[in-house]
Amino acid sequence: SYLSLGVAFATLAIPLAFGARWTSAAWALEGAALVWVGVRQNHHLANLAGVVLVGLAGIAFAEYGWKHDAAYPLLNGNVLGGLMVSLSALFASRTLDGFQPPEILRLPYRFSARVVFAWGALWWLGTGFAETLDRAAPAQHLPFLVLFSAASAVIAVWIGRARDWKTMRRAACALFPILFLFTIGVQ
């Protein structure tokens, strides 16, 4: 019960201490931590709250967080915040994938794990694409987008194999049509 109270007060206090961009990033991390604790302690409400918090963190970051031409390329609050939302969602998805809930809750857990994975993958790609479009010269957009997509596919395959994560390996296959469309545009 103390952990629940601490999480609730931390969630309410974060916006008072930080700006919108860092609040959303902190909420994403807090949501992933809630999912981890919920799985460890078999608390379904904590898992639900964590998934919702990761989703709300992404919405808040998209609404209030992105600033164009902020600081250095790749080393700025835009990329770091987007990565926090993405990696938190992917961590929550992986954690939910490994959980064995009661039979009646198995389908909702699998569905929420897939939705949170898609949310994390979209944030990964969206952050990379937005940073590319924000920083690169217009003539270099397409080559950098191809490079980023190819690197993302390689990373997804590597993580999928290293962690025996089928969802991640399937996501790598989903990047191939995007790469094909980009390479048609390059020629």
ZINOR-V552643 format. One record per residue. RES is the residue in one letter. SS is DSSP state (H for helix, E for strand, - for the rest). PHI is phi in whole degrees, -180 to 180 (NA if undefined). NEAR is the number of other ideal C-beta (glycine too) atoms within 12 Angstrom. Layout:
[[RES | SS | PHI | NEAR] [RES | SS | PHI | NEAR]]
This chain:
[[S | - | NA | 10] [Y | H | -67 | 8] [L | H | -64 | 19] [S | H | -64 | 18] [L | H | -65 | 11] [G | H | -63 | 16] [V | H | -66 | 30] [A | H | -62 | 19] [F | H | -70 | 14] [A | H | -65 | 24] [T | H | -62 | 29] [L | H | -76 | 16] [A | H | -84 | 16] [I | H | -57 | 28] [P | H | -64 | 22] [L | H | -75 | 13] [A | H | -97 | 13] [F | - | -126 | 20] [G | - | -76 | 19] [A | H | -63 | 24] [R | H | -65 | 32] [W | H | -77 | 26] [T | H | -64 | 33] [S | H | -66 | 39] [A | H | -65 | 38] [A | H | -66 | 36] [W | H | -64 | 41] [A | H | -63 | 47] [L | H | -63 | 33] [E | H | -66 | 37] [G | H | -64 | 47] [A | H | -64 | 40] [A | H | -66 | 30] [L | H | -64 | 40] [V | H | -63 | 44] [W | H | -61 | 29] [V | H | -66 | 26] [G | H | -62 | 33] [V | H | -69 | 31] [R | H | -62 | 17] [Q | H | -100 | 18] [N | - | 59 | 16] [H | - | -108 | 22] [H | H | -71 | 25] [L | H | -67 | 19] [A | H | -66 | 32] [N | H | -63 | 35] [L | H | -63 | 25] [A | H | -63 | 29] [G | H | -65 | 42] [V | H | -64 | 42] [V | H | -65 | 28] [L | H | -66 | 39] [V | H | -64 | 48] [G | H | -63 | 33] [L | H | -66 | 30] [A | H | -62 | 46] [G | H | -65 | 42] [I | H | -64 | 24] [A | H | -65 | 30] [F | H | -66 | 40] [A | H | -64 | 25] [E | H | -75 | 14] [Y | H | -120 | 24] [G | - | -96 | 35] [W | - | -77 | 29] [K | - | -124 | 20] [H | - | -73 | 14] [D | - | 55 | 15] [A | - | -90 | 22] [A | - | 56 | 18] [Y | - | -90 | 13] [P | - | -61 | 16] [L | - | 68 | 22] [L | - | -112 | 13] [N | - | -145 | 24] [G | H | -64 | 30] [N | H | -62 | 38] [V | H | -68 | 35] [L | H | -64 | 28] [G | H | -65 | 40] [G | H | -63 | 39] [L | H | -66 | 31] [M | H | -64 | 36] [V | H | -64 | 47] [S | H | -63 | 38] [L | H | -67 | 33] [S | H | -65 | 42] [A | H | -66 | 46] [L | H | -66 | 39] [F | H | -63 | 36] [A | H | -63 | 49] [S | H | -64 | 44] [R | H | -63 | 30] [T | H | -65 | 34] [L | H | -68 | 40] [D | H | -62 | 29] [G | - | -83 | 22] [F | - | -84 | 31] [Q | - | -110 | 13] [P | - | -77 | 24] [P | - | -59 | 12] [E | H | -54 | 10] [I | H | -68 | 9] [L | H | -100 | 21] [R | H | -63 | 17] [L | H | -65 | 13] [P | H | -61 | 20] [Y | H | -67 | 31] [R | H | -64 | 22] [F | H | -64 | 18] [S | H | -67 | 34] [A | H | -64 | 37] [R | H | -70 | 27] [V | H | -65 | 24] [V | H | -67 | 42] [F | H | -63 | 38] [A | H | -61 | 28] [W | H | -61 | 38] [G | H | -66 | 44] [A | H | -66 | 35] [L | H | -64 | 27] [W | H | -69 | 41] [W | H | -61 | 38] [L | H | -67 | 31] [G | H | -63 | 31] [T | H | -65 | 36] [G | H | -64 | 36] [F | H | -67 | 28] [A | H | -65 | 34] [E | H | -65 | 34] [T | H | -64 | 30] [L | H | -68 | 22] [D | H | -79 | 26] [R | H | -105 | 26] [A | - | -81 | 22] [A | - | -66 | 12] [P | H | -53 | 13] [A | H | -70 | 9] [Q | H | -98 | 16] [H | H | -57 | 23] [L | H | -63 | 24] [P | H | -61 | 20] [F | H | -68 | 27] [L | H | -66 | 31] [V | H | -63 | 28] [L | H | -61 | 22] [F | H | -64 | 33] [S | H | -65 | 34] [A | H | -66 | 24] [A | H | -63 | 21] [S | H | -64 | 35] [A | H | -65 | 32] [V | H | -65 | 20] [I | H | -63 | 27] [A | H | -64 | 33] [V | H | -64 | 24] [W | H | -62 | 16] [I | H | -65 | 26] [G | H | -60 | 26] [R | H | -76 | 15] [A | H | -65 | 12] [R | - | -104 | 21] [D | - | 49 | 13] [W | - | -113 | 25] [K | H | -62 | 23] [T | H | -62 | 29] [M | H | -68 | 35] [R | H | -66 | 23] [R | H | -66 | 19] [A | H | -64 | 31] [A | H | -63 | 29] [C | H | -67 | 18] [A | H | -70 | 24] [L | H | -78 | 31] [F | H | -63 | 20] [P | H | -63 | 14] [I | H | -64 | 26] [L | H | -61 | 26] [F | H | -61 | 18] [L | H | -64 | 16] [F | H | -65 | 27] [T | H | -69 | 18] [I | H | -63 | 12] [G | H | -69 | 15] [V | H | -69 | 19] [Q | - | -73 | 10]]
